[in-house]
Amino acid sequence: MNDITELFSHRRPEPEESVLYIVGTPIGNLNDISFRAINILKKVSMIACEDTRITGKLMSHLKIANQLTSFHKFNLNKKVDFLIEKLSNGNSIALVSDAGMPLISDPGENLVKKARENNFDVICIPGPCAAINALVSSGLGTAEFTFYGFIPKTGKERKNKLEKISNSNYASVLYESPKRILKLLVDLKKICEHNRNIVVMKEMTKRFEQHIGYDFDQVINHFTDNDPKGEFTVVIGAKEASVKHNESSHHSLKNDLINLMNAGLSHSSASNYLSKKSGKSKKEIYNLIIKNGSKNLI
């Protein structure tokens, strides 16, 4: 028996009775669902989900027929007791959110706590998470970070969270809706240093995934000129790393611009291409190799 076969032969059978499974689902691209997640969703006694219509579409795509029960912030107190009773009767339950990992800015914390208090196993089936996806692709540091979820809309608590982000020496990750993204960016610019790095991401894992950054003026101008649509994940770089990252980013873009022009693209076409790729303005990139009014390709 080889090592891989031996490894899988010693797995616990899934699903088991009286187990709560926390199941990660795709945040956009349906190909991101894992074989293990599909197996659990097929075989558990029931699936607790935020919106049965949304999860129903995923189940239909996966050709899975199973019992769905709603579990959201408006009924969670009543449903926690209901689901704990189901576990007590030997049922296995999968908890899913509309997209991504449950409990990450989604309901479920109370259910997990109550399940553990009643000595039921809670097992996580890993899957996509918008916050982690954004962090690792932002280039703004992954060694240490703080996740804030959705920032409070108004009041002292909002101000306190923004100040924490402003003073943080490591990356900050948060979510925002299309209705409030521009206000958030303006508020962040006011309280953070001017040269702070920021990347705003939308449509992650989808065909038109977009990363907009690296400075506040750039992202604010983008959403002033373009109507925000979809859900946004925002990554703000560490306070102390901002200047160094800006210098590194500009140096890399300058090299890319020179390489494209040496390959035959015009100055304007190369700048336009890198503008779309990086999210920086075409003018800013164009000027990276303009010195005293002339091109400097050395």
C-alpha distance (Angstrom), angle and dihedral (degrees) to the residues before:
residue distance angle dihedral
M1 . . .
N2 3.81 . .
D3 3.80 123.2 .
I4 3.83 94.8 -101.3
T5 3.82 93.9 49.4
E6 3.79 90.6 46.9
L7 3.80 91.1 49.6
F8 3.79 93.3 53.2
S9 3.79 94.1 41.7
H10 3.81 89.5 63.3
R11 3.80 96.5 51.9
R12 3.76 119.9 120.7
P13 3.80 111.1 -105.7
E14 3.81 111.2 -104.1
P15 2.87 134.3 -109.9
E16 3.80 102.7 26.3
E17 3.78 128.2 -169.5
S18 3.81 118.8 -88.8
V19 3.81 94.2 10.8
L20 3.79 126.1 134.0
Y21 3.81 110.5 -144.6
I22 3.81 119.4 -159.8
V23 3.80 102.8 -152.3
G24 3.80 125.1 -164.4
T25 3.81 114.6 -144.4
P26 3.84 131.5 -169.5
I27 3.80 119.6 -72.7
G28 3.79 91.5 -152.7
N29 3.79 115.3 -35.9
L30 3.80 107.9 73.3
N31 3.81 90.7 -155.3
D32 3.81 87.8 73.9
I33 3.82 92.5 75.5
S34 3.82 110.4 110.2
F35 3.80 126.8 -129.3
R36 3.78 88.7 -121.6
A37 3.80 92.1 53.2
I38 3.81 90.8 50.1
N39 3.81 90.8 50.8
I40 3.81 92.0 50.8
L41 3.81 93.7 46.7
K42 3.79 90.0 50.9
K43 3.78 97.7 49.0
V44 3.82 109.4 32.9
S45 3.78 118.4 103.5
M46 3.81 91.7 -116.0
I47 3.80 143.7 -11.9
A48 3.82 121.3 -126.6
C49 3.81 110.2 -154.0
E50 3.81 140.5 168.6
D51 3.79 95.9 -124.0
T52 3.81 118.9 15.1
R53 3.82 90.0 -157.5
I54 3.81 93.5 57.9
T55 3.80 95.1 42.3
G56 3.80 88.6 43.3
K57 3.81 89.6 61.0
L58 3.81 90.5 52.2
M59 3.81 90.7 48.4
S60 3.79 90.1 49.9
H61 3.80 91.1 51.1
L62 3.81 90.3 50.0
K63 3.82 91.2 43.9
I64 3.79 91.0 -123.4
A65 3.79 122.4 149.5
N66 3.80 112.6 -163.3
Q67 3.79 139.8 135.4
L68 3.81 114.3 -84.1
T69 3.79 124.6 -160.9
S70 3.81 124.9 -175.6
F71 3.80 118.0 -114.2
H72 3.80 115.6 173.9
K73 3.79 140.6 137.6
F74 3.80 93.1 -84.3
N75 3.81 96.9 55.7
L76 3.80 104.1 22.2
N77 3.83 96.3 109.2
K78 3.79 91.3 57.2
K79 3.81 94.6 38.1
V80 3.82 95.3 50.1
D81 3.81 90.5 65.1
F82 3.81 90.4 44.0
L83 3.81 93.2 52.3
I84 3.81 93.8 43.9
E85 3.80 88.1 54.1
K86 3.80 89.4 51.4
L87 3.81 90.1 52.2
S88 3.81 89.2 48.7
N89 3.80 88.8 56.7
G90 3.79 92.3 55.2
N91 3.79 99.2 -96.3
S92 3.79 122.1 143.6
I93 3.81 116.2 -138.3
A94 3.80 133.2 -161.7
L95 3.81 116.2 -154.2
V96 3.81 115.1 -156.5
S97 3.79 134.9 170.1
D98 3.80 125.9 -143.5
A99 3.81 87.9 -93.4
G100 3.80 136.7 -7.5
M101 3.78 128.5 1.6
P102 3.81 117.5 -10.6
L103 3.83 117.5 -120.0
I104 3.83 92.9 28.7
S105 3.83 97.2 114.8
D106 3.82 86.3 -31.1
P107 3.82 133.3 97.2
G108 3.80 120.5 -89.1
E109 3.78 107.5 87.4
N110 3.82 92.9 103.0
L111 3.80 91.6 49.9
V112 3.81 93.4 51.1
K113 3.81 91.1 47.3
K114 3.81 92.8 49.3
A115 3.81 92.0 46.0
R116 3.79 91.5 53.5
E117 3.81 91.8 45.2
N118 3.81 86.8 57.0
N119 3.82 91.9 48.5
F120 3.80 96.6 -111.0
D121 3.79 118.4 146.3
V122 3.81 116.0 -109.8
I123 3.80 113.8 -159.9
C124 3.81 125.5 -176.3
I125 3.80 120.3 -142.0
P126 3.84 100.8 -158.4
G127 3.78 121.5 -127.5
P128 3.82 144.4 149.4
C129 3.81 121.0 -41.8
A130 3.81 121.1 -169.5
A131 3.82 92.5 -147.4
I132 3.81 94.0 54.3
N133 3.80 93.2 41.0
A134 3.80 90.2 54.0
L135 3.79 94.9 43.9
V136 3.79 97.1 52.0
S137 3.82 93.8 45.6
S138 3.82 96.2 43.5
G139 3.79 97.5 76.8
L140 3.80 88.9 -139.1
G141 3.81 99.5 115.9
T142 3.79 132.6 -75.1
A143 3.82 104.8 -163.7
E144 3.80 92.1 91.4
F145 3.79 129.8 6.9
T146 3.80 143.4 154.7
F147 3.79 123.6 -133.1
Y148 3.81 114.9 -150.6
G149 3.80 102.2 174.4
F150 3.80 110.2 -156.9
I151 3.82 113.3 -4.3
P152 3.85 114.1 -128.6
K153 3.79 111.4 -93.9
T154 3.81 97.9 -127.7
G155 3.78 145.3 -10.1
K156 3.76 138.7 46.2
E157 3.80 94.6 -40.8
R158 3.82 90.5 58.2
K159 3.80 91.3 49.5
N160 3.81 91.4 49.0
K161 3.80 92.7 51.5
L162 3.80 92.4 48.6
E163 3.81 90.6 49.7
K164 3.81 90.4 51.7
I165 3.78 89.7 53.2
S166 3.81 90.7 47.5
N167 3.82 92.5 52.6
S168 3.80 97.3 39.9
N169 3.80 119.3 120.3
Y170 3.79 91.6 -158.5
A171 3.79 136.8 48.1
S172 3.80 122.6 -65.8
V173 3.82 123.7 -152.6
L174 3.79 125.8 -164.7
Y175 3.78 143.3 158.4
E176 3.80 129.0 -126.2
S177 3.80 138.8 179.0
P178 3.83 124.3 -122.2
K179 3.81 90.9 -110.5
R180 3.81 93.5 58.6
I181 3.80 105.6 28.2
L182 3.81 95.8 97.1
K183 3.82 93.1 48.3
L184 3.80 89.8 49.0
L185 3.80 92.3 51.9
V186 3.81 92.7 48.2
D187 3.82 91.2 48.9
L188 3.80 91.5 47.7
K189 3.79 91.6 50.3
K190 3.81 91.0 52.5
I191 3.77 94.0 52.5
C192 3.82 101.6 34.4
E193 3.76 127.6 68.2
H194 3.79 114.3 -87.0
N195 3.80 95.4 -115.8
R196 3.80 95.1 50.3
N197 3.80 115.1 134.5
I198 3.79 119.9 -122.7
V199 3.81 136.6 171.1
V200 3.80 124.0 -166.9
M201 3.81 116.4 -161.3
K202 3.79 131.7 -165.8
E203 3.80 137.7 173.0
M204 3.81 91.0 21.6
T205 3.83 114.4 -166.8
K206 3.82 89.4 8.7
R207 3.79 129.6 109.3
F208 3.80 94.8 -97.7
E209 3.80 98.6 41.5
Q210 3.79 109.0 163.9
H211 3.81 134.1 -166.2
I212 3.81 116.3 -165.0
G213 3.81 120.3 -169.0
Y214 3.09 171.2 12.6
D215 3.82 104.6 -170.7
F216 3.80 136.4 31.9
D217 3.79 96.6 -115.9
Q218 3.76 90.3 53.9
V219 3.81 96.8 50.5
I220 3.82 92.9 41.7
N221 3.79 91.0 51.3
H222 3.79 90.0 48.4
F223 3.80 94.1 54.8
T224 3.79 92.1 41.1
D225 3.80 89.1 57.6
N226 3.83 97.5 35.7
D227 3.78 125.5 51.8
P228 3.84 106.7 -118.8
K229 3.81 113.5 -118.8
G230 3.79 130.5 174.2
E231 3.79 130.9 16.4
F232 3.79 118.8 -51.1
T233 3.78 134.0 -145.1
V234 3.80 115.1 -160.3
V235 3.81 126.4 -160.7
I236 3.82 118.7 -168.2
G237 3.79 116.2 -167.0
A238 3.78 126.4 -127.6
K239 3.79 116.0 -77.6
E240 3.80 94.7 -124.6
A241 3.83 95.2 44.7
S242 3.80 98.2 53.1
V243 3.80 100.6 91.7
K244 3.80 93.5 43.5
H245 3.80 92.0 48.9
N246 3.80 92.8 49.0
E247 3.81 90.4 52.9
S248 3.81 91.9 47.5
S249 3.80 92.3 46.6
H250 3.80 93.4 50.5
H251 3.80 91.7 47.4
S252 3.82 91.6 51.2
L253 3.81 92.9 47.4
K254 3.78 91.2 48.5
N255 3.80 90.9 53.5
D256 3.81 90.9 47.5
L257 3.80 90.5 50.1
I258 3.81 92.7 50.7
N259 3.81 91.9 47.0
L260 3.80 92.5 51.2
M261 3.79 91.9 48.9
N262 3.81 91.5 47.5
A263 3.82 86.6 52.2
G264 3.80 89.8 58.8
L265 3.82 107.2 -90.1
S266 3.77 118.5 131.1
H267 3.80 118.6 -111.8
S268 3.81 89.8 -108.5
S269 3.83 95.8 46.7
A270 3.79 93.1 47.2
S271 3.80 90.9 49.0
N272 3.79 91.3 48.5
Y273 3.83 91.7 50.5
L274 3.82 93.6 49.6
S275 3.80 90.8 45.2
K276 3.79 90.9 59.0
K277 3.79 91.8 43.4
S278 3.81 97.8 47.5
G279 3.80 102.5 28.5
K280 3.82 91.6 -124.8
S281 3.79 119.9 128.3
K282 3.80 117.9 -89.5
K283 3.81 90.2 -126.6
E284 3.81 92.8 54.8
I285 3.80 92.0 50.9
Y286 3.82 93.0 42.7
N287 3.81 89.8 55.4
L288 3.82 93.6 52.6
I289 3.80 89.9 88.9
I290 3.81 98.4 30.8
K291 3.78 113.5 104.0
N292 3.76 122.4 172.6
G293 3.78 89.7 -16.7
S294 3.82 96.7 -53.3
K295 3.80 135.4 93.6
N296 3.76 115.9 -100.8
L297 3.82 111.4 -163.0
I298 3.79 96.8 166.4
